[in-house]
Amino acid sequence: MSTSVPETMSGSCDCGAVKVTVTDVPIGVNMCFCSHCRINSGGSSQVAVLYTSEQVKIEDPDSVRKGYTMEDTMSGNPKTKIFCGTCGCHVYSEGGPKEGRMYGIRGPILDRTLETLKPTLQEVFEHKRPSFMGSIKSE
């Protein structure tokens, strides 16, 4: 790994109403090309930094978080997308198998995430990657 992973990282939605703090090394960093992530991001993919629930602290003092659950996922596991009800920023997704629930924190909301965690990046549902994009390989 070319850079070290900070012990703690934090970030927030665009308006700052929903704050996230994560601790320790993430389970992984995924660039997902599924249709849900493409639509949600407004781009060709979405970067999710994966953590267990024990590694994530969510602060929402004004209770502005909103969410919706998607049952028709490519993985076959339902996931709930959580966003700020004030600014609309997608903050994280919660999902995975019942015995291994995970948080997929939106990478760009965390401080220094995209460069710091790039070496662990892996593509998910890469067969949906647009033909104009090349593969993203870990260093």
Order of alpha helices (4+ residues) and beta strands (2+ residues): beta-beta-beta-alpha-beta-beta-beta-beta-beta-beta-alpha-beta
